């Protein structure tokens, strides 16, 4: 039995949902782009909770809500009309949904390494890969909710002509929307802006947004199926949860921010513990992973004995999954070796972090982790630095 869970979802209560459910009752409109879905999209487009990318993109945002967090990836790729068998670069250190979305569109995933500080695929790493392979698309990931460099990816698109679709599944509230790169968010229950299931595709390209919306509704336009689409629309009930969650968002973020300001420095002060870099300007992690000086499983076992649940997020790396093992890797040296990914696979561990976590629980995690590290009597530095 774990006394401290690694993650506890935080969704609106039944009482908080009631006003929105009554609106559904009154309208008798339950799906197919109903009034709550339209209100949600307009609200997010007008008040997106992240700064505009550096350099200032002034064109309006187009928000397409969808029924899962994977749908923005799959439909975002489909809307680009890439040739069958084209190669798509993505980080090896991420969730399988990204690679699966590529394969389900008839494309080939190419696995890249990540930067040692941010644990992300960067524009610089993508440029190196583009010199060695003929890439049709790049899909960076806002790992654990840490925002990627929107301005840097805009410049990558401008310089190379290769489109970019950012998987910002866990980065709602953190990720800026640039001028050229498109962004996919997840509203899964475990995400900071959780509604159960759902997601959204966000872009400044009106035509691309329109095509994603059409693909989400069987390809219909003017009563005719213009192309082979599917059904990925967000229901009015899911929109009700999202609108209720939006009302709670400022208070939840303030509570998480106050907790993080005490928790993160205490963890980072432990010998050999490295936290992911890039949480600047008020950004907060969705899930908290630390790089440790000991094998991750050793620490996980020790924390479990203390009643603390952990999770080895993104373990194993994608190339080690049977579904993705046949596909190529493109490491920094142009070979199959992905040194930062492999190091994190062995040393990264997800620690408890959720909105309702107490200061006492944070202190318990820090204390238990300190005791495990002290008992191991290992050097405070690892063989591969996780610093930028």
Backbone torsions as a table, in degrees:
resi	resn	phi	psi	omega
1	UNK	NA	127.5	179.5
2	UNK	-94.0	125.7	177.4
3	UNK	-77.7	-28.1	178.1
4	UNK	-124.6	116.5	179.5
5	UNK	-77.2	156.0	178.0
6	UNK	-76.3	-27.5	-177.4
7	UNK	-157.9	133.6	175.6
8	UNK	-130.1	116.2	179.0
9	UNK	-60.5	153.2	-178.4
10	UNK	-133.4	93.1	-178.1
11	UNK	-112.3	163.6	179.3
12	UNK	-59.9	149.7	176.5
13	UNK	-78.4	169.6	178.0
14	UNK	-59.7	-39.5	179.9
15	UNK	-64.9	-38.7	179.2
16	UNK	-68.7	-26.3	179.7
17	UNK	-81.2	-23.0	-170.8
18	UNK	-53.8	-45.3	-179.5
19	UNK	-58.3	-37.8	-178.9
20	UNK	-73.7	-38.4	178.2
21	UNK	-65.1	-35.3	177.4
22	UNK	-66.6	-33.8	175.7
23	UNK	-65.4	-37.6	176.0
24	UNK	-64.2	-44.6	177.9
25	UNK	-57.1	-42.9	-176.6
26	UNK	-69.4	-37.1	-176.4
27	UNK	-82.4	-26.5	-174.3
28	UNK	56.2	37.2	179.3
29	UNK	-125.8	116.4	-167.4
30	UNK	-112.6	-21.7	178.7
31	UNK	-160.2	-167.0	-179.8
32	UNK	61.1	58.7	172.4
33	UNK	58.9	53.4	-179.0
34	UNK	-76.1	-179.5	-175.0
35	UNK	-63.8	-34.8	179.4
36	UNK	-71.8	-38.1	176.2
37	UNK	-61.4	-44.8	-179.6
38	UNK	-64.5	-40.4	178.6
39	UNK	-63.9	-42.0	179.4
40	UNK	-61.7	-47.1	-179.1
41	UNK	-63.4	-41.1	179.1
42	UNK	-66.8	-38.8	179.0
43	UNK	-63.4	-47.2	-178.8
44	UNK	-67.1	-40.1	-179.7
45	UNK	-63.6	-35.3	-177.2
46	UNK	-83.9	-27.7	-172.8
47	UNK	-132.8	46.5	-176.9
48	UNK	-57.4	128.2	-172.1
49	UNK	-82.1	50.0	172.8
50	UNK	-157.7	153.0	-177.3
51	UNK	-68.7	150.2	172.8
52	UNK	-66.1	145.8	-179.0
53	UNK	-55.9	148.0	179.9
54	UNK	-57.1	135.9	-175.6
55	UNK	106.6	-21.7	171.0
56	UNK	79.3	94.6	171.2
57	UNK	-91.7	119.9	-172.0
58	UNK	-102.3	-12.5	179.3
59	UNK	-68.7	151.6	-174.5
60	UNK	-68.8	155.5	176.2
61	UNK	-83.7	145.8	173.9
62	UNK	-120.6	120.6	-175.4
63	UNK	-113.6	123.7	177.0
64	UNK	-116.8	110.8	178.9
65	UNK	-80.9	145.7	-175.6
66	UNK	-139.3	168.3	-167.8
67	UNK	-84.1	-11.2	174.7
68	UNK	-142.6	168.8	175.3
69	UNK	-78.0	-17.1	177.2
70	UNK	-82.1	-30.2	-177.7
71	UNK	-56.2	-41.0	177.7
72	UNK	-61.4	-31.2	177.1
73	UNK	-70.9	-52.2	-176.3
74	UNK	-63.5	-46.6	-178.2
75	UNK	-74.4	-32.9	176.7
76	UNK	-62.4	-39.1	175.8
77	UNK	-68.6	-47.6	-177.0
78	UNK	-57.9	-37.1	-176.9
79	UNK	-67.2	-15.7	-178.8
80	UNK	-84.2	-13.7	178.0
81	UNK	55.8	50.4	178.4
82	UNK	-78.3	149.4	-178.4
83	UNK	-67.6	145.2	177.9
84	UNK	-54.9	137.3	179.3
85	UNK	82.3	0.5	178.6
86	UNK	-66.1	152.6	-176.1
87	UNK	-92.9	138.7	-179.7
88	UNK	-124.9	123.7	179.8
89	UNK	-86.3	134.1	176.2
90	UNK	-148.1	159.7	177.5
91	UNK	-72.7	145.5	176.2
92	UNK	-73.7	-20.9	-177.5
93	UNK	-98.9	83.6	178.7
94	UNK	-165.0	-174.8	-177.8
95	UNK	-82.9	146.9	-177.2
96	UNK	-58.9	-19.9	-177.1
97	UNK	-58.5	-32.1	-177.7
98	UNK	-66.7	-51.2	179.0
99	UNK	-64.3	-38.6	179.9
100	UNK	-63.7	-39.3	178.6
101	UNK	-62.6	-37.0	178.1
102	UNK	-65.2	-48.9	-178.0
103	UNK	-65.0	-38.3	-179.0
104	UNK	-68.2	-14.3	174.2
105	UNK	-97.9	9.9	177.1
106	UNK	76.5	23.6	-177.5
107	UNK	-112.4	173.2	-174.7
108	UNK	-113.2	119.1	175.9
109	UNK	-74.6	138.6	173.9
110	UNK	-121.7	120.6	-171.8
111	UNK	-91.7	128.9	-178.7
112	UNK	-112.0	161.5	173.6
113	UNK	-81.1	177.1	-176.2
114	UNK	-124.5	162.7	178.0
115	UNK	-74.0	144.1	-175.0
116	UNK	-69.5	-24.5	-178.4
117	UNK	-87.8	-49.1	-176.0
118	UNK	-92.3	-14.5	-178.0
119	UNK	61.3	37.5	-177.3
120	UNK	-130.4	155.6	166.4
121	UNK	-72.0	125.2	-176.2
122	UNK	-107.5	162.8	174.6
123	UNK	-57.2	-34.7	-179.9
124	UNK	-65.3	-45.3	177.9
125	UNK	-64.0	-37.3	179.2
126	UNK	-67.3	-37.3	177.6
127	UNK	-62.9	-40.6	177.6
128	UNK	-61.8	-44.1	-179.9
129	UNK	-65.5	-37.0	-178.8
130	UNK	-67.0	-20.9	176.4
131	UNK	-77.1	-19.3	-176.4
132	UNK	-106.2	-23.9	-176.0
133	UNK	-133.9	156.2	-179.9
134	UNK	-91.5	92.7	-173.8
135	UNK	-89.4	137.9	176.1
136	UNK	-100.9	-17.0	-176.6
137	UNK	-163.0	147.9	172.1
138	UNK	-122.2	135.6	-179.7
139	UNK	-124.5	85.3	173.5
140	UNK	-68.9	161.2	-179.6
141	UNK	-127.3	132.8	173.4
142	UNK	-80.4	77.7	-170.6
143	UNK	-54.4	125.4	178.9
144	UNK	58.4	18.9	-179.6
145	UNK	94.6	-3.7	179.4
146	UNK	-72.3	123.5	-173.9
147	UNK	-66.8	143.9	174.7
148	UNK	-89.1	168.9	-176.5
149	UNK	-79.5	93.8	-176.4
150	UNK	-62.2	-43.2	179.9
151	UNK	-65.0	-39.4	178.3
152	UNK	-64.0	-38.4	178.6
153	UNK	-73.9	-33.2	173.1
154	UNK	-59.5	-43.6	179.5
155	UNK	-65.1	-36.7	177.5
156	UNK	-61.1	-45.4	178.8
157	UNK	-61.7	-45.1	-178.2
158	UNK	-63.2	-40.4	-174.9
159	UNK	-78.4	-35.4	-172.5
160	UNK	-104.4	-22.0	-174.2
161	UNK	77.0	4.3	179.1
162	UNK	-89.3	124.2	179.6
163	UNK	-67.5	155.9	-179.6
164	UNK	-129.6	128.5	173.3
165	UNK	-119.8	110.7	-176.7
166	UNK	-85.6	123.9	171.9
167	UNK	-85.9	96.2	178.5
168	UNK	-105.5	40.8	-173.4
169	UNK	-46.5	-46.0	-173.8
170	UNK	-102.6	11.0	-170.3
171	UNK	-109.2	22.7	174.5
172	UNK	-59.3	131.2	-176.2
173	UNK	91.5	-13.7	-179.5
174	UNK	-113.1	-41.3	-167.4
175	UNK	-83.5	123.4	173.7
176	UNK	-74.0	154.3	177.2
177	UNK	-107.0	118.1	-177.3
178	UNK	-83.8	-164.5	-176.8
179	UNK	-90.8	-29.1	-172.3
180	UNK	-120.5	-40.0	-179.4
181	UNK	-75.9	136.7	176.4
182	UNK	-92.3	162.0	-172.1
183	UNK	-136.0	139.5	176.0
184	UNK	-117.6	132.4	178.7
185	UNK	-120.1	151.7	174.9
186	UNK	-110.6	141.4	173.6
187	UNK	-112.4	25.3	177.3
188	UNK	-56.0	154.7	-175.4
189	UNK	-56.3	-28.9	-177.4
190	UNK	-83.5	-5.6	-177.8
191	UNK	-86.2	160.5	-179.3
192	UNK	-56.0	-39.5	175.2
193	UNK	-103.9	69.9	-175.6
194	UNK	-86.5	139.4	175.3
195	UNK	-129.9	3.8	-174.8
196	UNK	114.9	-83.0	171.2
197	UNK	-135.2	143.6	177.9
198	UNK	155.7	172.6	178.5
199	UNK	-172.2	-179.6	179.6
200	UNK	-151.3	145.4	175.4
201	UNK	-106.0	127.0	-174.0
202	UNK	-126.4	130.7	-178.4
203	UNK	-154.3	162.8	171.2
204	UNK	-101.1	6.3	179.1
205	UNK	-98.4	104.3	-175.2
206	UNK	-62.0	-40.0	-178.6
207	UNK	-66.9	-39.9	179.0
208	UNK	-65.8	-42.5	177.3
209	UNK	-60.8	-41.3	180.0
210	UNK	-63.4	-37.3	-179.3
211	UNK	-71.5	-40.0	176.3
212	UNK	-60.1	-42.7	179.0
213	UNK	-63.1	-42.4	179.5
214	UNK	-63.8	-42.4	178.5
215	UNK	-64.4	-27.6	179.5
216	UNK	-75.3	-9.8	-176.0
217	UNK	-129.2	51.0	173.6
218	UNK	64.9	14.6	-179.4
219	UNK	78.8	14.0	-176.2
220	UNK	-73.3	139.1	169.0
221	UNK	-152.1	124.0	-177.6
222	UNK	56.0	38.0	175.9
223	UNK	81.1	0.0	-179.4
224	UNK	-120.1	143.2	174.3
225	UNK	-78.4	101.6	-177.5
226	UNK	-77.6	-23.0	177.1
227	UNK	-156.4	168.7	-176.6
228	UNK	-80.7	98.6	177.3
229	UNK	-104.4	-163.0	178.6
230	UNK	-142.0	-161.0	-180.0
231	UNK	-119.1	101.8	-178.9
232	UNK	-130.6	24.1	-176.9
233	UNK	-72.8	148.6	173.5
234	UNK	-82.0	135.5	178.8
235	UNK	-80.1	164.4	176.2
236	UNK	-64.4	-33.7	179.9
237	UNK	-66.3	-41.6	176.6
238	UNK	-65.4	-38.9	177.3
239	UNK	-63.8	-34.8	177.2
240	UNK	-61.2	-44.2	177.9
241	UNK	-62.8	-41.5	-178.6
242	UNK	-64.6	-41.3	179.7
243	UNK	-67.8	-37.2	174.9
244	UNK	-66.7	-39.2	178.3
245	UNK	-65.7	-36.3	178.1
246	UNK	-60.7	-38.6	177.7
247	UNK	-63.7	-32.9	-178.3
248	UNK	-83.6	-14.0	-168.2
249	UNK	-57.4	-49.9	-177.8
250	UNK	-59.5	-43.8	-178.1
251	UNK	-66.6	-41.6	179.8
252	UNK	-63.8	-43.1	-179.6
253	UNK	-64.8	-39.4	178.7
254	UNK	-63.1	-41.8	179.2
255	UNK	-65.2	-43.8	179.3
256	UNK	-65.6	-38.3	-179.6
257	UNK	-64.1	-44.1	-179.7
258	UNK	-62.7	-40.3	179.5
259	UNK	-67.2	-41.7	-177.7
260	UNK	-64.4	-36.1	-177.0
261	UNK	-64.9	-24.5	176.2
262	UNK	-94.7	-37.0	-173.2
263	UNK	-72.6	-48.8	-174.1
264	UNK	-61.6	-47.3	179.3
265	UNK	-62.5	-34.1	179.6
266	UNK	-66.9	-39.8	177.1
267	UNK	-68.0	-45.5	-176.6
268	UNK	-65.5	-21.7	179.9
269	UNK	-79.1	-12.2	179.5
270	UNK	-71.6	141.7	-175.3
271	UNK	-62.0	124.4	175.7
272	UNK	82.6	-4.4	-179.5
273	UNK	-86.5	129.3	179.3
274	UNK	-122.9	127.4	174.8
275	UNK	-95.9	156.1	178.7
276	UNK	-62.3	137.5	178.7
277	UNK	-90.8	149.9	174.9
278	UNK	122.2	0.2	179.0
279	UNK	-89.4	74.1	-179.1
280	UNK	-109.1	162.8	174.7
281	UNK	62.8	28.6	177.6
282	UNK	92.5	-1.1	177.8
283	UNK	-65.4	144.8	-177.8
284	UNK	-128.4	144.7	177.6
285	UNK	-70.2	150.2	172.7
286	UNK	-82.0	-45.9	171.2
287	UNK	-128.4	145.8	-172.1
288	UNK	-102.9	115.6	177.3
289	UNK	-119.4	138.1	177.0
290	UNK	-119.5	144.4	170.4
291	UNK	-90.5	129.1	-170.0
292	UNK	-114.9	156.0	177.7
293	UNK	-79.6	-4.2	177.6
294	UNK	-116.3	161.0	172.4
295	UNK	-55.6	137.9	-174.3
296	UNK	-58.4	-38.9	-176.4
297	UNK	-67.9	-32.8	176.9
298	UNK	-62.0	-45.7	179.7
299	UNK	-69.0	-39.8	178.6
300	UNK	-59.0	-42.3	179.0
301	UNK	-65.2	-40.7	179.4
302	UNK	-65.1	-41.4	179.1
303	UNK	-70.0	-35.4	177.1
304	UNK	-61.7	-38.9	177.7
305	UNK	-63.7	-25.1	177.6
306	UNK	-91.5	7.0	178.0
307	UNK	82.5	21.2	-176.7
308	UNK	-114.7	120.8	179.9
309	UNK	-80.3	142.1	175.8
310	UNK	-132.9	175.4	179.0
311	UNK	-151.5	133.5	176.6
312	UNK	-90.0	80.7	-179.0
313	UNK	-60.9	141.7	177.1
314	UNK	62.0	28.4	176.6
315	UNK	-114.1	131.1	-3.8
316	UNK	-77.5	169.1	174.9
317	UNK	-59.5	158.0	-173.0
318	UNK	-55.3	-41.7	-179.0
319	UNK	-61.6	-17.0	179.3
320	UNK	-87.7	-8.8	176.2
321	UNK	-77.8	137.1	-178.8
322	UNK	-55.7	-35.0	-177.8
323	UNK	-66.6	-24.1	-173.6
324	UNK	-116.1	-4.2	-177.0
325	UNK	-58.4	-31.4	-178.4
326	UNK	-72.7	-7.9	-170.0
327	UNK	-98.2	156.6	-168.4
328	UNK	-75.9	153.9	169.3
329	UNK	-110.4	150.1	177.2
330	UNK	-134.8	89.1	-176.6
331	UNK	-78.3	174.8	-177.9
332	UNK	-58.8	-29.0	179.8
333	UNK	-93.1	7.7	179.6
334	UNK	83.5	7.2	179.9
335	UNK	-114.2	-164.6	-175.2
336	UNK	-85.6	-3.6	-174.8
337	UNK	-82.4	130.6	-179.2
338	UNK	-124.0	79.5	-167.2
339	UNK	-63.0	-40.7	-179.0
340	UNK	-69.2	-42.6	177.6
341	UNK	-58.9	-46.3	-178.3
342	UNK	-64.9	-38.0	177.8
343	UNK	-63.7	-47.7	-179.8
344	UNK	-63.6	-35.7	178.5
345	UNK	-56.2	-34.7	-178.0
346	UNK	-90.5	-23.5	-170.0
347	UNK	-121.1	-6.7	-177.8
348	UNK	-90.7	136.3	-178.7
349	UNK	-139.6	131.3	176.2
350	UNK	-78.8	124.9	-178.8
351	UNK	-105.6	161.2	-179.8
352	UNK	-56.9	134.9	177.5
353	UNK	-168.4	115.5	179.3
354	UNK	-160.7	163.3	-170.3
355	UNK	-61.9	-34.2	-177.2
356	UNK	-92.2	9.4	179.4
357	UNK	-65.6	140.9	-178.6
358	UNK	-96.4	161.8	176.0
359	UNK	-61.4	-34.9	178.2
360	UNK	-65.3	-40.1	178.3
361	UNK	-65.6	-40.4	175.6
362	UNK	-58.7	-44.9	-179.8
363	UNK	-63.6	-37.0	177.9
364	UNK	-63.4	-42.4	179.4
365	UNK	-63.2	-47.1	-179.2
366	UNK	-60.9	-43.9	-178.5
367	UNK	-64.7	-44.6	-179.9
368	UNK	-65.0	-40.6	179.7
369	UNK	-66.6	-40.6	178.1
370	UNK	-60.3	-43.6	-178.6
371	UNK	-62.6	-41.6	179.2
372	UNK	-63.5	-43.6	-179.0
373	UNK	-66.8	-39.2	179.3
374	UNK	-67.3	-39.3	-179.5
375	UNK	-66.8	-31.8	-177.7
376	UNK	-71.9	-26.1	179.5
377	UNK	52.0	45.8	178.8
378	UNK	-100.9	161.7	176.5
379	UNK	-59.2	153.1	-176.9
380	UNK	-78.6	-9.4	179.4
381	UNK	-118.9	150.4	-178.8
382	UNK	-99.6	173.0	-175.6
383	UNK	-70.7	-23.9	177.9
384	UNK	-126.7	114.9	-176.2
385	UNK	-64.6	136.4	175.2
386	UNK	-94.9	9.0	177.1
387	UNK	-80.0	153.7	177.4
388	UNK	-70.4	NA	NA
